[in-house]
Each structure stands twice: as structure tokens, then as C-alpha cells.
Amino acid sequence: MLAEPGPLSRSDQWHAVTASFLGWTLDAFDFFVLVFLVDTLAAQFHVTKGAIVWTLTATLAMRPVGALVFGLLADRYGRRKPLMANVVFFSVIELLCGFAPSYTVFLVLRTIYGIGTGGEWGVGASLAMESAPGRWRGILSGIVQSGYSIGYLLAAVAARFILPLWGWRAMFWVGGAPALLAFYIRFRVRESEAWKQQPAPTVGGIVRTASDHWKIFSYLVLLMTLMMFLSHGTQDLYPDFLKSAHGFTPAVISYIAILYNVGAVLGSIAFGHLSESLGRRRSMMFALVLSLAVIPAWAFGGSLALLAVAAFLMQAGVQGAWGIIPAHLNELSPDAVRGLMPGFAYQLGILFAAATNTIEYALRDKLGYGWALAGFEVATITLLILVLALGSEKKGKSFVQPQPVQA
């Protein structure tokens, strides 16, 4: 006779999900702070804007290293301690960035910061999904993933209010606050029951298990690369597109950005919830169809109102598909490497899609800005739908094993 192991209390489940959501939100905040400081830092360090943009590339390039290191630690030693170490790590480096005396020091710090920011998503997502009730896994997946968009919003708010009052260094000092999250994890978050049932005995064993499942890992990397083409291809250059192609002022562009980030949060939660009834892949494809349908208005709209609505719907679809990713990747990953595989695939996807902006910018010179964005995303979404249709899913997979009941 079998019975489910003693489940976490509802309070324990919410603490785990909250810790993951806050970690991802604050991680995104710390990353996107720099986006609003390119001109300021170029003047401060007497370098070109390209040199500051290069620090973003250095951060992204190191993210797979962080996913590998902290993912291995999460499968070997549990989710809580590596997550606490990760949060403290990237927060302290972010704080130190505010004291950087030169560009060289700043570049080194942003490179090291990439290790920390690369480790948070995988460890936090595995903790949240393993702790979440099965029937709520979809919507909680969307809530966790929406932290990315909320972190972006918070960075925009900081740029609006903190930067004018206290300067660029204070932006990074505020970014050190997430270290306090480690205390919350230490005292309120319980270790994952799924990990406690089958902890990995050695790091070598984790690597062997991951190697044995190279086919599913390769599929996840392909999926995440296309998902990165989708998100970065619709977000990164769109403000510049609105400025260059339509002549909108920075204030107008910021309001449009706020609007489409709200759409991103709502889409992430809505489609995450929908995936519990329609399945992970089908819900992702529905979200992608929404984005595909609004591309004409998103890229070629002739009025501010039409472009704003299209941008809102575009990101509702884009992040709607993304909201399902934490649940989908954790369900597809083998139990013994759930701390490593989702996050490592996620960050390798970022690395392989790093040329997104370069490709779109090159297409702009040949096709025009609107056609460059539209053509790139039509191709990306079509491939994504095909990859999802040919893939598999394990919606509702149990992460814990039933235990025998004593007679």
C-alpha cells in the first residue's frame, strides 16, 4: 500500500514560490539597471557607448558558467543553500559595481556578475516547481517567470526616480538589497522534498546522468535558443524602432514599454494557468499564434494607439509562452539533474541567441526596420511552433515518489 509522502504545508509551498519569484525579479532588476545607464557610464568612464554595451555581452556570456556551477551544487547539496549563496553572490557584485573607479574594474565586475545571474533561474525554478502543488504548477510557473518583466519595470522606475536624485552609483547600491533575500530563504523556505528523496551522491554522477540524457538536453537547448530569439527579438530593439521609424519621444517610448511589460506579466500568468487544462505545448503554441497575428500592427502600425495595443498583445503572447517554460522544462528534465538541466539549457539558449540584435540590425539596413523585425519574428515563431509540435511534454509529472505505509 502506497501513500504520498508528507506534503509541504500551503505556507511552505508559497514561501518556496515567493523566494523563486523574488530571486528572479531582483536578478532581472540588477541586470536591467545597466540598460538605463549606457550613456551615463560612457561619459563617466570616458569610453564609447559600445564599450558599455560590451559589458552586457560579457555578463550574458558568463551566464552558462553560473548555471553549470550552481546547477551542479543544487543537485548535489539541495536547492536552498545554493540559492542563498547565489543571491548573496550576485547582490554583492552588483553593490561593488557602484564603487567601480574605472571602466576596467567595472567590466571585470560585470563579467563576474554574469556567473551569479546565470545561476539563479535554474535553482529557483526547480525549487518552486518541486514545491508547488501539481494542480497549480502552471499558474505558479507563470508567476515565477513574470518576475523577469517586473524586474525590468522596477529598473525603469529606479532610473526615473533614483538616478536623477542620487546618481548612477546609487542605482547599483540599491541592486545590492537582494542579498537580504538570503535571510528569508534561510528562515522561511524548506528544502525540496523531491531532492531530499534522491540527492545526488557525487558531482560526477550528476554529469553522467546529464550525459545519458543528451537527447532531451539538446532538445531543450534548441527550444530555449528559439525562445531567446523570440523574446530578445521583440524587446531589445523595439524602443529604438519606435524612435527611429516613428520619431516618438523618450517619454512616449517609456510609457509604451511600461504598457507592454504589463502585457507580458498578464500573458505569463494567463497562459501559465491555461497550460493546466490545455497542456504545456498547446498553450505555448496558442500564445505564439497570438504574437504572430499581431505582427502586422506591431511592425507596420500607422498610429501611436495601434502600435501601443499591438506591443501589449505581442508581449502578452511572447511572455505567455515564456510563462510555461519553468514548469515545462522541469517536467521534461530527469529527476537527478533537475537543478542543473533546465537552467543550463536556459542559459546556453541565451548564449546561442546572442547575435539576435546584430542579425535584426543587419536586416534593417537591407529591408527596413519594420520588415527586419517582422521577418525575423515570423521565421522564429514558425520554427518554434514546429519544434513544439514535434516535441513531448510531461504535464503533471510527480516530482516525489510515494512511500510505503507501515502496516
C-alpha positions in Angstrom: 0.0 0.0 0.0 1.4 3.4 -1.0 0.8 6.9 0.2 2.1 10.3 -0.8 5.0 11.5 1.4 4.1 14.2 3.9 3.5 17.2 1.7 4.7 20.7 2.4 2.1 22.9 4.1 0.5 25.6 2.0 2.6 28.2 3.7 5.8 26.3 2.9 4.8 26.0 -0.7 4.1 29.7 -1.0 7.4 30.6 0.7 9.3 28.5 -1.9 7.5 30.0 -4.8 7.9 33.5 -3.4 11.6 33.0 -2.9 12.0 31.9 -6.5 9.8 34.8 -7.8 11.7 37.4 -5.8 15.1 36.0 -6.7 14.2 36.2 -10.5 12.7 39.6 -10.1 15.7 41.1 -8.3 18.1 39.3 -10.6 16.3 40.9 -13.6 16.3 44.3 -11.9 20.1 44.1 -11.3 20.7 43.2 -14.9 18.4 45.8 -16.5 19.7 48.7 -14.4 22.6 48.9 -16.8 20.3 49.3 -19.8 19.3 52.7 -18.5 22.9 53.8 -17.8 24.7 53.3 -21.1 25.1 57.0 -21.9 25.8 57.9 -18.3 28.5 55.3 -17.8 30.1 56.0 -21.2 30.6 59.6 -20.1 31.7 58.7 -16.5 34.4 56.2 -17.7 35.3 58.2 -20.8 34.6 55.2 -23.2 32.3 54.7 -26.1 28.7 53.5 -25.7 29.8 50.3 -27.5 32.2 49.6 -24.6 29.4 49.8 -22.1 27.2 47.6 -24.3 30.1 45.1 -24.3 29.7 44.7 -20.5 26.2 43.5 -21.2 27.6 40.9 -23.6 30.3 39.9 -21.0 27.5 39.3 -18.5 25.5 37.2 -20.8 28.5 35.1 -21.9 29.2 34.1 -18.3 25.6 33.1 -17.5 26.1 29.4 -18.7 29.0 29.2 -16.3 26.8 30.2 -13.4 24.0 27.8 -14.5 26.5 25.0 -14.6 28.2 25.7 -11.3 25.0 26.5 -9.2 23.0 23.8 -11.0 25.6 21.1 -10.0 25.6 22.4 -6.4 21.7 22.3 -6.4 21.6 18.7 -7.4 24.4 17.7 -5.0 23.6 19.7 -1.9 19.9 20.8 -2.3 18.1 23.8 -3.6 18.1 26.2 -0.6 21.8 26.6 0.2 23.0 27.2 -3.4 20.1 29.6 -3.9 21.1 31.6 -0.9 24.7 31.6 -2.0 23.7 32.7 -5.5 21.6 35.6 -4.3 24.3 36.9 -2.0 26.9 36.5 -4.8 25.2 38.5 -7.5 23.9 41.1 -5.0 27.4 41.8 -3.5 28.9 42.1 -7.0 26.1 44.4 -8.0 26.8 46.5 -5.0 30.5 46.7 -5.8 29.7 47.9 -9.3 28.5 51.1 -7.7 32.0 51.7 -6.3 33.9 50.9 -9.6 36.7 53.5 -10.1 37.3 52.7 -13.7 35.9 51.0 -16.8 38.3 48.1 -16.5 37.2 47.4 -12.9 33.5 47.8 -14.0 34.0 45.3 -16.9 35.6 42.7 -14.6 32.8 43.1 -12.1 30.0 42.8 -14.7 31.7 39.7 -16.1 31.8 38.1 -12.6 28.3 39.2 -12.1 27.2 37.1 -15.0 28.1 33.9 -13.1 25.7 34.9 -10.4 22.8 36.0 -12.6 23.2 32.8 -14.6 22.7 30.5 -11.7 19.5 32.0 -10.2 16.8 30.9 -12.7 17.6 27.2 -12.7 17.9 26.7 -9.0 15.0 29.0 -8.2 12.7 27.4 -10.8 13.5 23.8 -9.6 12.7 24.8 -6.0 9.5 26.5 -6.9 8.2 23.8 -9.3 9.1 20.9 -6.9 7.4 22.7 -4.0 4.3 23.8 -6.0 1.1 21.8 -5.8 0.7 19.8 -9.1 -2.6 21.4 -10.0 -1.2 24.9 -9.5 2.1 24.3 -11.2 1.1 26.1 -14.5 -0.1 29.4 -13.0 2.8 29.4 -10.5 5.2 28.8 -13.3 3.8 32.0 -15.0 4.1 34.0 -11.8 7.7 32.9 -11.3 8.6 33.8 -14.9 6.8 37.1 -14.7 9.5 38.2 -12.3 11.6 39.0 -15.4 9.2 41.6 -16.7 8.6 43.0 -13.2 12.3 43.3 -12.6 12.6 45.3 -15.9 9.8 47.6 -14.7 11.5 48.2 -11.3 14.7 49.1 -13.1 12.8 51.6 -15.2 11.2 53.1 -12.0 14.7 53.3 -10.4 16.0 55.1 -13.5 13.1 57.6 -13.3 13.4 58.4 -9.6 16.8 57.2 -8.1 19.1 58.2 -11.0 18.1 61.9 -11.1 18.3 62.3 -7.3 21.3 60.2 -6.3 23.2 59.4 -9.4 24.3 56.2 -11.2 26.2 54.7 -8.3 23.1 54.6 -6.2 21.4 52.5 -8.9 23.9 49.7 -8.2 23.8 50.2 -4.5 20.1 49.6 -4.5 20.8 46.5 -6.5 22.7 45.1 -3.5 19.5 44.9 -1.5 18.5 41.4 -2.8 21.2 39.9 -0.5 18.6 40.3 2.2 16.5 37.7 0.4 19.0 35.1 1.7 17.7 35.6 5.2 14.1 34.9 4.0 15.2 31.7 2.3 17.2 30.7 5.4 14.4 31.1 7.9 11.2 30.5 5.9 11.9 28.2 2.9 12.1 24.5 3.4 14.3 22.2 1.3 12.7 20.4 -1.7 11.1 17.1 -0.8 11.9 15.8 -4.3 15.6 16.5 -3.8 15.6 15.0 -0.3 14.2 11.7 -1.7 17.1 11.3 -4.2 20.1 13.5 -3.6 22.9 13.0 -6.0 25.8 11.2 -4.3 28.6 12.9 -6.4 29.1 15.6 -8.9 30.4 13.0 -11.3 27.2 11.1 -11.0 25.2 14.2 -11.9 27.4 14.8 -15.0 27.0 11.1 -16.1 23.2 11.3 -15.7 23.1 14.5 -17.7 25.3 12.9 -20.4 23.0 9.9 -20.6 20.1 12.2 -21.4 21.8 14.2 -24.1 18.9 13.9 -26.5 16.4 15.7 -24.3 19.0 18.2 -23.2 19.8 19.0 -26.9 16.1 19.5 -27.5 15.8 21.9 -24.5 18.8 23.9 -25.7 17.2 24.2 -29.2 13.9 25.2 -27.6 15.5 27.8 -25.4 17.6 29.3 -28.2 14.4 29.9 -30.3 12.7 31.3 -27.2 15.6 33.7 -26.7 15.3 34.7 -30.4 11.6 35.4 -29.7 12.0 37.5 -26.5 15.1 39.5 -27.4 14.0 39.8 -31.0 10.8 41.5 -29.9 12.1 43.6 -26.9 15.6 44.8 -27.3 15.4 46.9 -30.4 11.7 47.8 -30.3 12.3 51.1 -28.3 14.9 52.1 -30.9 12.5 51.1 -33.7 9.8 53.4 -32.2 12.3 56.2 -32.0 13.9 55.7 -35.4 11.0 54.7 -37.5 8.2 56.7 -35.9 10.1 59.6 -34.2 8.5 59.1 -30.7 10.0 60.9 -27.8 11.8 59.0 -25.0 8.8 59.7 -22.7 6.3 58.2 -25.1 8.6 55.2 -25.7 8.9 54.7 -21.9 5.1 54.6 -21.5 4.8 52.1 -24.4 7.5 50.0 -22.7 5.6 50.1 -19.4 2.4 49.1 -21.2 3.9 46.1 -23.0 5.6 44.9 -19.8 2.2 44.9 -18.1 1.0 42.8 -21.0 4.0 40.5 -20.5 3.1 39.9 -16.9 -0.6 39.3 -17.6 0.2 37.0 -20.5 2.8 35.0 -18.5 0.3 34.3 -15.7 -2.8 33.7 -18.0 -1.1 31.2 -20.4 0.7 29.5 -17.5 -2.7 28.9 -15.9 -4.2 27.8 -19.3 -1.5 25.2 -19.6 -3.0 23.2 -16.8 -6.1 22.5 -18.9 -4.7 22.6 -22.5 -1.2 21.2 -21.9 2.2 22.9 -22.0 2.9 22.7 -25.7 -0.5 23.5 -27.0 -0.8 26.6 -24.7 2.6 27.8 -25.8 1.6 27.4 -29.4 -1.6 29.4 -28.8 0.5 32.2 -27.2 2.8 32.1 -30.2 -0.2 32.4 -32.6 -1.3 35.5 -30.8 2.1 37.1 -31.3 2.2 36.0 -34.9 -1.3 37.5 -35.5 -0.3 41.0 -34.3 3.0 41.3 -36.1 1.5 43.4 -39.0 0.2 46.0 -36.5 3.3 45.7 -34.3 5.7 46.3 -37.1 3.7 48.5 -39.5 1.0 50.2 -37.4 0.4 53.8 -38.5 -0.7 55.3 -35.2 0.6 55.5 -31.7 -2.6 53.8 -30.3 -2.3 50.9 -32.8 1.4 50.4 -32.1 0.8 50.5 -28.3 -2.0 48.0 -28.4 0.0 45.7 -30.7 3.1 45.9 -28.5 0.9 45.0 -25.5 -0.6 42.0 -27.3 2.8 41.0 -28.7 4.4 40.7 -25.3 1.3 39.0 -23.8 1.9 36.3 -26.4 5.7 36.2 -26.1 5.8 36.1 -22.3 2.7 33.9 -22.3 4.7 31.3 -24.0 7.6 32.0 -21.6 5.4 31.7 -18.5 5.0 28.0 -19.2 8.8 27.4 -19.5 9.6 26.8 -15.8 7.0 24.1 -15.5 7.7 22.6 -18.9 11.5 22.4 -18.6 11.4 21.0 -15.0 8.8 18.3 -16.0 10.9 17.2 -19.0 14.2 17.1 -17.1 15.3 13.8 -15.3 14.8 13.9 -11.6 18.5 13.6 -10.7 19.5 16.7 -12.7 16.5 18.9 -12.3 18.7 21.6 -10.6 21.2 21.6 -13.5 19.5 20.8 -16.8 16.7 23.4 -17.0 18.9 26.3 -16.0 21.9 25.2 -18.1 19.7 24.8 -21.2 18.2 28.2 -20.5 21.5 30.0 -20.3 23.0 28.2 -23.3 20.0 29.4 -25.2 20.9 32.9 -24.3 24.5 32.3 -25.4 23.5 30.8 -28.8 20.9 33.6 -29.4 23.3 36.4 -28.5 23.5 37.5 -32.2 19.8 38.4 -32.3 20.2 42.1 -32.2 23.1 42.0 -34.7 21.0 40.0 -37.1 18.0 42.2 -36.9 20.1 45.4 -37.2 21.8 44.0 -40.4 18.4 43.1 -41.8 17.2 46.6 -41.1 19.8 48.0 -43.5 18.6 45.8 -46.3 14.8 45.5 -45.6 13.9 48.5 -43.5 13.3 48.4 -39.7 9.7 47.1 -39.8 10.4 44.3 -42.3 13.5 43.3 -40.4 11.7 42.8 -37.1 8.6 41.3 -38.7 10.6 38.9 -40.9 12.9 37.7 -38.1 10.0 37.0 -35.8 7.8 35.3 -38.4 10.6 32.9 -39.0 11.3 32.4 -35.3 7.7 31.8 -34.3 7.1 29.4 -37.2 10.2 27.3 -36.2 9.1 27.4 -32.6 5.7 26.1 -33.3 7.2 23.3 -35.4 9.7 22.4 -32.6 6.9 22.3 -30.0 4.7 20.2 -32.3 7.4 17.6 -32.7 8.4 17.7 -29.0 7.0 16.0 -26.0 5.7 17.0 -22.6 5.1 15.5 -19.2 2.4 17.8 -17.7 1.6 16.9 -14.2 4.7 14.7 -13.7 5.1 13.9 -10.0 8.5 15.0 -8.6 8.2 12.9 -5.4 7.9 9.2 -5.0 5.1 7.6 -2.9 6.3 6.0 0.3 5.2 2.6 1.7 2.7 2.9 4.6 3.6 0.9 7.7 1.2 -2.0 8.3 
